[in-house]
Amino acid sequence: MKQLSTLLAAALFSLSAGAAEHGTPDEAISLINKTAAYLADEGADKTFFEISNPKGRFIHRDLYIVIYDRHGKVMAHGAIPRLAGINVLDYRDEDDKLFVREILDKASKGQQGPVDYKWVHPLTRQLQAKSAWFRQVGSYVITCGTYK
């Protein structure tokens, strides 16, 4: 888990190095809704490809999209595209919280967040509180997280 946190921090650092401020919950939700509309219009393959583009339409400052299937498999990851295809259902944060499982459980009940957990911040590289916002769209859960 710590190795994944380090990989994510390095990838996010490159995405957000020039960010003057961090993304807000409203911006995260807007990015999720934008992704949902794109998914409906363009289909899964094109959406997953675009999410993996580091200069694409689904990166905004330190915000990026991750899409899971209902079983916890990463379908697309805006910060670490190579996680696509990996099941992360049982990933835990530094406090041993099963945050992906909680996101998927809440999404299946129509909730949209937040799920709070701890993750390495991309700029400070320090463990920090983070909130995940999400929305279930068909058989996928679209997520975007903000740091507190």
N, C-alpha and C positions, 0 to 999 in steps of 0.2 A: 504494500500500500504506500509506504513512504517513497519507494522508487517511482511509482505512478505520480505521486504528488510532485516530486522533483521534475519529472518529465513535463507535467502539465504547467508547472511554474515557468520552466524555460520556454515552452511554446507560447504561453500567454505573455511573457515578457516581451517577446518579439512583436506580438500583436498590439500591445498597449504601451510601448515605450514612449510614445509621443503624446499620450493622453493627458490632457490637462486636469481632468476630473474623471471620476468613475461613473459607470452607467448607473442609472436609477431603476427602481422597480418599474416605474411607468415605461421607461425605455425598453426594459427587458420584455415586458408584456407586449409592447408594440412590436418588437422584433419577432416574438413568438407568433403574433397574429399575422404579420407580414409573411412569415414562413408558412403558416397554415394556408394562406391564400395562394401562395406560390405552389405549394404541394397540390392543392385542388386544381389549379390551372395547368400545371406543367407535369405532374406525376412524380412518383417517388424517385426514379433514377436520376432525373434532371435535378430535382431538389437536393438529393444526397450529394451529387457532384458539386453543386453550387455551394453547399454548406462547407465542403472541404476546401474551397478556394480561399486562401488567406487574404485576398484582396476583394472578395466577393461581397454581395449585397447583404450577407447575414453576419457580418462583423461590424461592430460599432464600438469604438474605443476599446474598453476591456470586456465587452459583451460578445458572446458568441453562442451559437446554437448547438445543442446535442439532441439527436433523436434516438429514442429507444423503441424497440418493439415491446409488446406487452410482457415479454418474458425476461427483459433486462439485457437483450442483445443491443449493442450500439450499432445503429444503422448508418449514422453519420456523426462526425465530431468536428466542430469548427476550429478547435485548437490542436487536436492530435488526430488527424485523419486515419492514422494506422490502427486506431482502436476500433474502427468499423469491423463488424463481424465478431467481436469479442463479447461474451456475456459478462456483465458487471453487476448482476443482480445482488451478489453477496459482497460487493465492495463496501468497505467501512472507512469512516473518517478516523481522525486521531483519537476520538473518544469512543471508538468501537461502534459507532452508529451506522446502521444499515440504511444509508440515505437514499440510495437508488431504489431499494425495495419500498421505502416509505413514499417516494415520489410516485412510483407506479401504482401503489395501493390507493393513494389519494386521487390520482388522476382517474382511476377506474371508477371512482365514486363521484366523478364530475367536479372535483375540487381543482383549483388552479394555483395553489400555493399559499404561503411559502412552506418549504421544508428547510429548516435551518440545520446547518452542519458546519464543520470547520475544514478549511482547505488552505493550501499555501497561496498567498496573494502573489500575483505575477510581478508586481513592481517591487514590493518590499521583501519578497521571498520569506515572509513570516507567516506562521499559522494565523489565520484570521477567521472570524465568523463570516459565513456566507449564507445567502438565502437563494433557494432555487424556486423559480416560477415555472409553471408548466401548463400544458393543455393537451388533452387527448384528442387526436384527430384520426378517426377510423381506427386502424390497428397500431397506430404510432403515438408516442408521447413526445411532444416537442418541449424542450427545456431551455432555460437561459438563467444564469445565476448572477447575483449582485453581491458585492462585498459590503460589509457594514463598517 
